[in-house]
């Protein structure tokens, strides 16, 4: 068991592998550890993680690492005979989307010296490859899992079909319980990124009886986050294409106006209108490591001026998780910014912060991490002018989706939890995030469950972890969310029982042998708080344990009451509405 755990950790801790040659390699190793190691292994067995293994990458055919499901774009580049040379890698790392349109690679490295150092480091990763864990490795993992299971109450091990995509259907209800978590390492850790395939002709997402799903728009830039402006326009950010777009529908049935609001941006993701209410003055946009704002008034289709920098620098080490999400408090006085971790479980952190622990936490919050993880895995807060920076909450590995509840004002996060603990651990989650809360990362998960790879490091935090409100099947990757609200006059409003419930997009798994996610779920709410269960609402994007044709990333409600669902694989935006207006009464 210890050897198995060590292998998993080595897959991520690239900085621990000393370079064998090249003056630039030490800097390259550091850059790789900060920006790439969470998704790419560098071990000779080419273990796939969220991305392919990179051992022996130099000289390899593009999309040539065995065992990884490449995007169709990269696979096509490889099938033409192209290989990863130093110059090819440099061009790809500079701007993956420009090099290979359609690639799923989210990171880019604009600095020429940094790219040279990374390529030099990758050139040192040479040697004899070993096959991914074969029968012997699998047998060892199975024996370790059996030993763990024997020491664990049976009730804590989910059944073999837990969360499996094949059981998904609109109306199915799920409940993941904190008192029935799987044991750590109960299964081997899988590298199973989905292979994307074309949507079958004539196929649409599955929705509940009484509803219909129709195509609202197709976005060639494949944006990920969709947010409704106060006037009803839909804004979307695209990190790979570095732009913001506006979609407008005169009827609600389809988008009939599409405009690029701003381009040439630094990988924009989160954005929000300020002040809160019907008459905004600015559109705030979160870049990878800064916050800017554009002057905005209702109806603007193109930015009227260049952006103003509000927060020039968010963190010292901005790599790895690069999405930054924005929200404002109900009174418009506080700007919240979520920043994901720089690693899986803080593998490169020292055991103690620089200086006394109490002083560190006084500045960075209870459970605030340090070193490369300083102000990572957190929600920060600022005044709208960028001043008065402080830590709002900590221990949130990657709060990708962040949302202010329109009725209660509570701040919500959808959190992508850690990897490499097994197929069913830990659950991802959706939760309210009050000021001063600590959610456990990296030392604990789902309450006081200690991270086994960091055992005994922070016993002082065990009883200070806030448990999340709603657990979601492990590795589902929850992203965008919206509370369902529609006025009495909305032509396509849902039945009344949907009012106040939340819709949540689950992007789908990679660190799981059996696929889960890639759907939209309805979160049951009472008085603005999740009740603990959720229901499949839009499904049908998964083809097999290896293949998907779509991955929902965001949801929004139009003024007419219909629900929009963004699929960032195809760029398609689906409209879900009652099949007839009479059914919605």
C-alpha positions as CSV (number, residue, x, y, z in Angstrom):
1,X,0.0,0.0,0.0
2,X,2.8,2.4,0.9
3,X,4.5,1.8,-2.5
4,X,1.2,2.4,-4.3
5,X,0.7,5.7,-2.5
6,X,4.3,6.7,-3.2
7,X,3.8,6.1,-6.9
8,X,0.7,8.3,-7.0
9,X,2.5,11.1,-5.2
10,X,5.5,10.9,-7.6
11,X,3.2,11.2,-10.5
12,X,2.4,14.8,-9.4
13,X,5.6,15.9,-7.6
14,X,7.6,16.6,-10.7
15,X,9.9,19.0,-8.9
16,X,11.2,16.0,-6.9
17,X,12.7,14.5,-10.1
18,X,16.2,16.0,-10.6
19,X,17.0,17.1,-14.1
20,X,19.7,15.1,-15.8
21,X,21.1,17.8,-18.0
22,X,20.8,21.4,-19.2
23,X,21.4,24.7,-17.4
24,X,17.8,25.8,-17.8
25,X,16.4,22.6,-16.4
26,X,16.3,23.7,-12.7
27,X,14.1,26.7,-13.6
28,X,12.1,24.4,-15.9
29,X,11.5,21.9,-13.1
30,X,10.2,24.7,-10.9
31,X,8.0,26.0,-13.6
32,X,6.7,22.6,-14.4
33,X,5.9,21.9,-10.7
34,X,4.0,25.1,-10.4
35,X,2.1,25.0,-13.7
36,X,1.9,21.5,-15.1
37,X,2.5,18.8,-12.5
38,X,-1.1,18.6,-11.3
39,X,-2.2,17.4,-14.7
40,X,0.9,15.6,-16.2
41,X,3.1,12.9,-14.8
42,X,6.8,12.6,-15.6
43,X,7.3,9.0,-14.6
44,X,8.6,6.4,-17.0
45,X,5.2,4.5,-17.0
46,X,3.5,7.5,-18.7
47,X,0.8,7.4,-16.1
48,X,-2.1,9.6,-17.5
49,X,-3.6,12.1,-15.1
50,X,-5.9,14.9,-16.3
51,X,-3.4,15.2,-19.1
52,X,-1.0,12.7,-20.8
53,X,2.3,11.6,-19.3
54,X,5.2,13.6,-20.6
55,X,8.2,11.3,-20.1
56,X,10.1,11.0,-23.5
57,X,7.7,13.6,-24.9
58,X,10.5,15.2,-27.0
59,X,10.6,13.4,-30.4
60,X,7.3,11.6,-29.7
61,X,4.5,11.8,-32.2
62,X,1.9,14.4,-31.2
63,X,-0.9,12.7,-29.3
64,X,1.3,9.6,-29.1
65,X,1.3,8.8,-25.3
66,X,-0.4,5.4,-24.8
67,X,-3.5,5.2,-22.5
68,X,-4.6,8.9,-22.9
69,X,-7.8,10.0,-24.6
70,X,-6.6,13.0,-26.7
71,X,-8.9,15.7,-28.2
72,X,-9.8,15.1,-31.8
73,X,-7.7,18.2,-32.7
74,X,-4.5,16.9,-31.3
75,X,-5.2,13.3,-32.5
76,X,-5.6,14.7,-36.0
77,X,-2.3,16.6,-35.7
78,X,-0.5,13.4,-34.7
79,X,-2.1,11.3,-37.4
80,X,-0.5,13.7,-40.0
81,X,2.9,12.5,-38.8
82,X,3.9,15.6,-36.8
83,X,6.1,15.1,-33.7
84,X,7.0,17.2,-30.6
85,X,10.2,19.0,-31.5
86,X,11.5,21.8,-29.3
87,X,10.1,24.4,-31.7
88,X,6.8,22.6,-31.9
89,X,6.5,22.4,-28.1
90,X,7.5,26.1,-27.8
91,X,4.7,27.2,-30.2
92,X,2.2,25.0,-28.5
93,X,3.0,26.2,-25.0
94,X,2.9,29.8,-26.2
95,X,-0.8,29.5,-27.3
96,X,-2.3,26.0,-27.4
97,X,-5.6,27.2,-29.0
98,X,-3.7,29.0,-31.8
99,X,-1.3,26.1,-32.4
100,X,-4.1,23.4,-32.4
101,X,-7.6,24.9,-32.6
102,X,-9.9,22.6,-30.6
103,X,-7.3,21.4,-28.1
104,X,-8.4,21.0,-24.5
105,X,-5.1,22.3,-23.1
106,X,-6.0,25.3,-20.8
107,X,-2.5,26.6,-20.0
108,X,-0.3,28.9,-21.9
109,X,3.1,30.4,-21.2
110,X,3.6,33.8,-22.8
111,X,7.1,34.4,-21.5
112,X,9.8,33.2,-23.9
113,X,12.4,32.5,-21.3
114,X,9.9,30.5,-19.2
115,X,8.9,28.4,-22.3
116,X,12.6,27.8,-23.1
117,X,13.2,26.6,-19.5
118,X,10.1,24.3,-19.6
119,X,11.1,22.8,-23.0
120,X,14.7,22.3,-21.7
121,X,13.3,20.5,-18.6
122,X,11.1,18.3,-20.7
123,X,14.1,17.4,-22.8
124,X,15.7,15.8,-19.7
125,X,12.9,13.4,-19.2
126,X,14.5,10.6,-21.3
127,X,15.0,6.9,-20.7
128,X,13.4,3.6,-21.0
129,X,9.6,3.6,-20.7
130,X,7.7,1.1,-18.6
131,X,4.2,0.0,-19.2
132,X,1.4,1.5,-17.1
133,X,0.5,-0.7,-14.1
134,X,0.0,-4.2,-15.5
135,X,-1.3,-7.4,-13.9
136,X,1.3,-7.2,-11.1
137,X,0.6,-3.6,-10.3
138,X,-3.1,-4.3,-10.5
139,X,-2.8,-7.3,-8.2
140,X,-0.9,-5.2,-5.7
141,X,-3.5,-2.5,-5.8
142,X,-6.3,-5.0,-5.5
143,X,-4.6,-6.6,-2.5
144,X,-4.2,-3.2,-0.8
145,X,-7.8,-2.3,-1.5
146,X,-9.0,-5.6,-0.1
147,X,-6.9,-5.1,3.1
148,X,-8.4,-1.6,3.4
149,X,-11.9,-2.9,2.8
150,X,-11.5,-5.6,5.4
151,X,-10.8,-3.0,8.0
152,X,-13.7,-0.7,7.0
153,X,-17.3,-1.1,7.9
154,X,-19.2,-2.3,4.9
155,X,-21.6,0.6,5.0
156,X,-18.9,3.0,4.1
157,X,-18.1,1.5,0.7
158,X,-20.4,2.6,-2.1
159,X,-21.7,-0.1,-4.4
160,X,-20.0,-0.8,-7.7
161,X,-22.6,1.2,-9.6
162,X,-22.3,4.3,-7.4
163,X,-22.5,7.4,-9.6
164,X,-22.1,5.4,-12.9
165,X,-23.2,7.3,-16.0
166,X,-25.2,4.4,-17.3
167,X,-27.8,4.8,-14.6
168,X,-28.3,8.5,-15.2
169,X,-31.7,9.6,-16.4
170,X,-33.8,12.7,-15.8
171,X,-35.6,12.3,-12.5
172,X,-33.1,10.0,-10.8
173,X,-32.3,11.2,-7.3
174,X,-28.8,11.0,-5.7
175,X,-27.7,11.4,-2.1
176,X,-24.0,11.1,-1.1
177,X,-23.6,10.8,2.6
178,X,-20.7,11.9,4.7
179,X,-21.1,8.9,7.0
180,X,-20.7,6.5,4.1
181,X,-17.5,7.6,2.4
182,X,-15.3,5.1,0.7
183,X,-12.0,4.3,2.3
184,X,-8.9,6.0,0.9
185,X,-7.2,4.0,-1.9
186,X,-10.1,1.5,-2.0
187,X,-9.6,1.4,-5.7
188,X,-6.5,2.2,-7.8
189,X,-6.4,5.7,-9.1
190,X,-7.5,5.9,-12.7
191,X,-6.3,8.3,-15.5
192,X,-9.4,8.2,-17.6
193,X,-9.9,11.6,-19.4
194,X,-12.8,11.4,-21.8
195,X,-12.4,11.0,-25.5
196,X,-14.7,13.5,-27.2
197,X,-16.7,12.2,-30.1
198,X,-19.1,13.9,-32.5
199,X,-22.7,14.3,-31.3
200,X,-24.7,11.6,-33.0
201,X,-26.9,12.9,-35.8
202,X,-30.4,13.9,-34.5
203,X,-29.5,13.4,-30.8
204,X,-30.3,16.0,-28.2
205,X,-29.7,15.9,-24.5
206,X,-32.3,13.9,-22.4
207,X,-34.6,16.0,-20.3
208,X,-37.6,15.1,-18.0
209,X,-41.0,14.3,-19.4
210,X,-42.9,17.5,-20.2
211,X,-39.7,19.4,-21.2
212,X,-37.8,19.8,-24.5
213,X,-34.2,20.6,-25.4
214,X,-33.5,22.6,-28.5
215,X,-30.3,24.2,-29.8
216,X,-30.1,27.9,-28.8
217,X,-26.7,28.8,-30.2
218,X,-23.4,27.3,-31.4
219,X,-20.3,29.0,-30.2
220,X,-17.2,28.3,-32.2
221,X,-15.0,29.8,-29.5
222,X,-16.4,27.2,-27.0
223,X,-16.7,29.5,-24.0
224,X,-17.3,27.9,-20.6
225,X,-19.0,30.4,-18.3
226,X,-22.4,32.0,-19.1
227,X,-24.0,34.8,-17.0
228,X,-27.1,36.8,-17.6
229,X,-26.7,40.6,-17.7
230,X,-29.4,42.7,-16.0
231,X,-31.1,43.5,-19.3
232,X,-31.3,39.8,-20.3
233,X,-28.3,39.5,-22.6
234,X,-26.1,36.5,-22.1
235,X,-22.4,37.1,-21.6
236,X,-19.8,34.3,-22.1
237,X,-16.1,34.1,-21.4
238,X,-13.6,32.0,-23.4
239,X,-10.2,31.4,-21.8
240,X,-8.6,29.7,-24.9
241,X,-9.8,32.5,-27.3
242,X,-9.1,35.3,-24.8
243,X,-12.4,37.0,-25.3
244,X,-15.8,38.0,-24.0
245,X,-19.0,37.6,-26.1
246,X,-22.6,38.7,-25.9
247,X,-25.5,36.6,-27.0
248,X,-28.9,38.2,-27.5
249,X,-32.2,36.6,-28.3
250,X,-35.3,38.6,-29.4
251,X,-37.6,35.6,-28.9
252,X,-35.9,33.4,-26.3
253,X,-35.9,30.5,-28.8
254,X,-32.5,31.1,-30.4
255,X,-29.7,33.6,-30.1
256,X,-30.1,36.0,-33.1
257,X,-27.3,38.5,-32.2
258,X,-23.8,37.5,-31.3
259,X,-21.1,40.1,-30.6
260,X,-17.5,40.0,-29.4
261,X,-17.6,42.4,-26.4
262,X,-13.8,42.4,-25.9
263,X,-10.8,40.4,-27.2
264,X,-7.1,40.0,-26.6
265,X,-7.8,39.5,-22.9
266,X,-5.5,37.5,-20.5
267,X,-7.5,34.2,-20.3
268,X,-10.7,35.6,-18.8
269,X,-13.0,33.4,-16.8
270,X,-15.2,34.8,-14.1
271,X,-17.1,38.1,-14.5
272,X,-19.8,40.0,-12.8
273,X,-21.8,43.2,-13.2
274,X,-21.5,46.1,-10.7
275,X,-23.4,47.4,-8.9
276,X,-25.8,44.6,-8.3
277,X,-29.3,45.5,-9.6
278,X,-30.9,46.7,-12.8
279,X,-28.5,49.5,-13.7
280,X,-24.9,48.4,-13.9
281,X,-21.9,50.7,-14.5
282,X,-19.1,48.2,-14.9
283,X,-18.4,44.7,-16.1
284,X,-15.7,43.2,-13.8
285,X,-13.6,40.4,-15.4
286,X,-11.2,38.0,-13.7
287,X,-8.0,37.2,-15.6
288,X,-5.6,34.5,-14.5
289,X,-3.8,36.8,-12.1
290,X,-5.6,40.1,-12.0
291,X,-9.0,41.8,-12.0
292,X,-10.0,44.4,-14.6
293,X,-13.3,46.2,-15.3
294,X,-14.9,47.6,-18.4
295,X,-17.4,50.5,-18.4
296,X,-20.8,49.0,-19.2
297,X,-24.4,50.0,-19.5
298,X,-27.3,47.9,-20.3
299,X,-27.4,46.9,-24.0
300,X,-23.7,47.3,-24.7
301,X,-22.6,44.8,-27.3
302,X,-19.0,46.1,-27.6
303,X,-16.8,47.5,-24.9
304,X,-16.7,51.3,-25.0
305,X,-13.2,51.6,-23.6
306,X,-10.1,49.6,-22.7
307,X,-10.3,47.8,-19.3
308,X,-9.1,49.5,-16.1
309,X,-7.0,47.4,-13.8
310,X,-8.6,47.0,-10.4
311,X,-6.4,44.3,-8.8
312,X,-3.0,44.1,-10.5
313,X,-1.8,40.9,-8.9
314,X,-3.8,38.1,-7.2
315,X,-1.1,35.6,-6.2
316,X,2.7,35.2,-6.6
317,X,2.4,31.8,-8.2
318,X,-0.6,31.8,-10.6
319,X,-0.2,28.4,-12.3
320,X,-2.1,25.1,-12.2
321,X,-5.7,25.9,-11.4
322,X,-6.1,29.0,-13.5
323,X,-9.9,29.9,-13.4
324,X,-10.7,32.8,-11.2
325,X,-14.4,33.4,-10.4
326,X,-16.1,36.7,-9.4
327,X,-19.2,37.6,-7.4
328,X,-20.4,40.7,-5.6
329,X,-22.2,40.9,-2.3
330,X,-25.9,41.9,-2.4
331,X,-25.1,45.4,-1.2
332,X,-22.4,45.7,-3.9
333,X,-19.8,46.6,-1.3
334,X,-17.7,43.4,-1.4
335,X,-16.0,41.7,-4.4
336,X,-15.3,38.0,-3.9
337,X,-12.6,36.2,-6.0
338,X,-12.1,32.4,-5.8
339,X,-8.5,31.1,-6.5
340,X,-7.9,27.4,-6.8
341,X,-4.9,25.5,-5.5
342,X,-1.5,25.3,-7.2
343,X,-1.4,21.5,-6.6
344,X,-3.4,18.5,-5.7
345,X,-2.6,18.4,-1.9
346,X,0.2,20.9,-1.4
347,X,2.9,18.4,-2.2
348,X,5.6,21.1,-2.3
349,X,4.6,22.9,0.9
350,X,6.9,22.7,3.9
351,X,5.4,21.3,7.0
352,X,5.2,24.7,8.6
353,X,4.8,28.3,7.3
354,X,7.6,30.9,7.3
355,X,7.3,32.4,10.8
356,X,4.9,31.6,13.6
357,X,1.8,29.7,12.6
358,X,-0.5,32.1,14.6
359,X,0.9,35.1,12.8
360,X,0.5,33.4,9.4
361,X,-3.1,32.5,10.0
362,X,-3.8,36.0,11.3
363,X,-2.8,37.3,7.9
364,X,-4.1,34.4,5.6
365,X,-7.0,32.9,7.5
366,X,-7.6,29.7,9.5
367,X,-5.9,26.9,7.6
368,X,-4.4,29.2,5.1
369,X,-1.7,27.4,3.1
370,X,1.8,28.8,2.3
371,X,4.8,28.6,0.0
372,X,3.4,28.1,-3.6
373,X,0.0,27.7,-2.1
374,X,-0.1,31.1,-0.4
375,X,-3.6,32.6,-1.0
376,X,-4.5,29.5,-3.1
377,X,-7.5,27.2,-2.4
378,X,-9.3,30.3,-1.0
379,X,-11.9,32.9,-1.6
380,X,-10.5,36.4,-1.2
381,X,-12.5,39.6,-0.8
382,X,-11.9,43.2,-1.8
383,X,-13.6,46.5,-2.0
384,X,-15.0,47.2,-5.5
385,X,-12.0,49.5,-6.1
386,X,-9.6,46.7,-5.4
387,X,-8.6,47.8,-1.9
388,X,-9.0,46.2,1.5
389,X,-7.8,42.8,0.4
390,X,-8.6,40.1,3.0
391,X,-9.2,36.3,3.2
392,X,-12.9,35.4,3.2
393,X,-12.6,31.6,3.4
394,X,-9.9,28.9,3.1
395,X,-9.5,25.1,2.5
396,X,-11.5,25.1,-0.8
397,X,-9.3,23.2,-3.2
398,X,-10.9,24.6,-6.4
399,X,-14.0,26.7,-6.1
400,X,-14.6,26.9,-9.9
401,X,-18.2,28.0,-9.7
402,X,-19.1,30.9,-7.3
403,X,-22.5,32.4,-7.0
404,X,-24.4,34.8,-4.8
405,X,-27.9,33.5,-3.9
406,X,-30.3,36.1,-5.2
407,X,-32.7,35.7,-2.2
408,X,-30.5,35.1,0.8
409,X,-27.3,36.8,-0.3
410,X,-25.3,33.7,0.7
411,X,-22.1,33.0,-1.2
412,X,-22.0,29.5,-2.8
413,X,-19.0,27.6,-4.2
414,X,-18.9,24.4,-6.3
415,X,-15.7,22.7,-5.3
416,X,-13.6,20.2,-7.3
417,X,-12.0,18.2,-4.6
418,X,-8.6,16.4,-4.6
419,X,-7.5,13.5,-6.9
420,X,-5.7,10.2,-6.6
421,X,-7.6,8.7,-3.5
422,X,-9.7,6.3,-5.6
423,X,-12.8,6.2,-7.8
424,X,-15.2,7.2,-5.0
425,X,-13.2,9.6,-2.8
426,X,-13.6,12.3,-1.9
427,X,-16.9,13.6,-3.1
428,X,-17.0,17.0,-4.8
429,X,-19.4,19.4,-3.2
430,X,-21.6,22.5,-3.3
431,X,-21.7,24.7,-0.3
432,X,-22.5,28.1,1.3
433,X,-19.2,29.8,2.1
434,X,-19.5,32.1,5.2
435,X,-16.7,34.5,6.2
436,X,-13.9,32.8,8.2
437,X,-14.9,29.2,7.2
438,X,-12.2,26.6,6.7
439,X,-13.2,23.6,4.5
440,X,-10.2,21.4,5.1
441,X,-7.9,21.4,2.1
442,X,-5.2,20.2,2.0
443,X,-5.1,18.4,5.4
444,X,-8.7,17.3,5.6
445,X,-11.7,16.5,3.4
446,X,-15.5,16.5,4.0
447,X,-15.2,17.5,7.6
448,X,-12.7,15.9,9.9
449,X,-11.5,13.2,7.5
450,X,-7.7,13.4,7.5
451,X,-5.9,13.4,4.2
452,X,-3.8,10.1,4.5
453,X,-0.9,11.5,2.5
454,X,-0.6,14.3,5.1
455,X,-1.3,12.3,8.2
456,X,-0.4,14.0,11.4
457,X,0.7,17.4,9.9
458,X,-2.1,19.6,11.2
459,X,-4.0,17.9,14.1
460,X,-4.9,21.3,15.4
461,X,-7.4,21.8,12.5
462,X,-9.3,18.5,12.9
463,X,-12.2,20.0,14.8
464,X,-12.3,23.3,12.9
465,X,-13.3,22.1,9.5
466,X,-16.7,23.2,8.2
467,X,-18.6,20.4,6.5
468,X,-20.1,21.3,3.1
469,X,-23.8,21.5,2.5
470,X,-24.2,19.0,-0.5
471,X,-21.9,16.2,-1.5
472,X,-21.7,15.2,-5.1
473,X,-20.4,11.9,-6.6
474,X,-16.6,12.0,-6.5
475,X,-14.8,13.5,-9.5
476,X,-18.0,14.9,-11.0
477,X,-16.4,18.3,-11.4
478,X,-19.2,20.7,-10.5
479,X,-18.9,24.1,-12.3
480,X,-21.6,26.7,-13.0
481,X,-24.8,27.1,-11.0
482,X,-28.0,29.2,-11.0
483,X,-31.0,29.4,-8.8
484,X,-34.2,29.0,-10.8
485,X,-36.3,32.1,-10.8
486,X,-39.0,33.2,-13.3
487,X,-41.6,35.8,-13.2
488,X,-45.3,35.0,-13.5
489,X,-45.4,36.4,-17.0
490,X,-42.4,34.4,-18.3
491,X,-43.6,32.5,-21.3
492,X,-41.4,29.4,-20.7
493,X,-41.4,29.3,-17.0
494,X,-41.0,25.9,-15.3
495,X,-43.6,24.4,-13.0
496,X,-43.8,26.1,-9.6
497,X,-42.0,23.3,-7.7
498,X,-38.8,24.3,-9.4
499,X,-38.8,27.8,-8.0
500,X,-35.9,28.4,-5.6
501,X,-34.1,25.1,-6.5
502,X,-30.6,25.3,-8.0
503,X,-29.3,23.9,-11.3
504,X,-25.7,22.8,-11.3
505,X,-23.5,21.7,-14.2
506,X,-21.3,18.7,-13.7
507,X,-18.5,18.8,-16.2
508,X,-17.5,15.1,-15.7
509,X,-14.7,12.9,-14.4
510,X,-11.1,12.0,-15.4
511,X,-9.8,10.4,-12.2
512,X,-12.3,7.6,-12.2
513,X,-12.3,4.2,-14.0
514,X,-16.1,4.4,-14.5
515,X,-17.3,7.8,-15.8
516,X,-19.5,10.1,-13.9
517,X,-20.9,13.6,-14.3
518,X,-21.3,15.3,-17.8
519,X,-24.9,16.3,-16.9
520,X,-26.9,19.0,-15.3
521,X,-28.6,18.3,-11.9
522,X,-31.3,19.9,-9.9
523,X,-30.3,20.7,-6.3
524,X,-33.2,20.5,-3.9
525,X,-33.3,23.6,-1.7
526,X,-35.2,24.7,1.3
527,X,-35.0,28.4,2.4
528,X,-32.0,28.9,0.3
529,X,-30.1,25.9,1.7
530,X,-29.4,22.5,-0.1
531,X,-31.4,19.7,1.5
532,X,-28.7,17.1,0.8
533,X,-30.0,15.4,-2.4
534,X,-30.0,16.2,-6.1
535,X,-31.8,15.0,-9.2
536,X,-30.6,14.3,-12.7
537,X,-32.2,16.9,-15.0
538,X,-30.2,17.0,-18.3
539,X,-28.3,13.8,-19.2
540,X,-27.3,11.9,-22.3
541,X,-23.9,13.4,-23.1
542,X,-21.9,10.3,-22.2
543,X,-21.4,7.5,-24.8
544,X,-19.2,5.0,-22.8
545,X,-16.7,4.9,-20.0
546,X,-14.2,6.3,-22.5
547,X,-16.3,8.6,-24.7
548,X,-18.5,11.7,-24.3
549,X,-20.0,14.0,-26.9
550,X,-20.6,16.8,-24.5
551,X,-19.6,18.2,-21.1
552,X,-21.9,20.8,-19.5
553,X,-20.0,23.7,-18.0
554,X,-22.5,26.4,-17.2
555,X,-26.2,27.2,-16.8
556,X,-28.3,30.3,-16.9
557,X,-32.0,31.2,-16.8
558,X,-33.4,33.5,-19.5
559,X,-36.0,36.2,-18.9
560,X,-38.6,33.9,-20.5
561,X,-37.9,31.2,-17.8
562,X,-36.1,28.8,-20.1
563,X,-32.8,27.2,-18.9
564,X,-29.6,27.5,-21.0
565,X,-27.0,24.8,-20.8
566,X,-23.5,25.4,-22.1
567,X,-21.5,22.4,-23.5
568,X,-17.9,23.5,-23.8
569,X,-16.9,20.5,-25.9
570,X,-19.1,21.2,-28.9
571,X,-19.7,24.9,-28.2
572,X,-23.4,24.2,-28.3
573,X,-25.8,26.0,-26.0
574,X,-29.0,24.1,-25.3
575,X,-32.4,25.7,-24.3
576,X,-34.5,23.6,-22.0
577,X,-38.1,24.7,-21.7
578,X,-41.5,23.1,-21.0
579,X,-42.8,21.2,-24.0
580,X,-45.9,23.4,-23.9
581,X,-46.8,26.6,-22.2
582,X,-49.9,24.9,-20.7
583,X,-47.7,22.3,-19.0
584,X,-45.9,25.1,-17.1
585,X,-49.0,26.7,-15.6
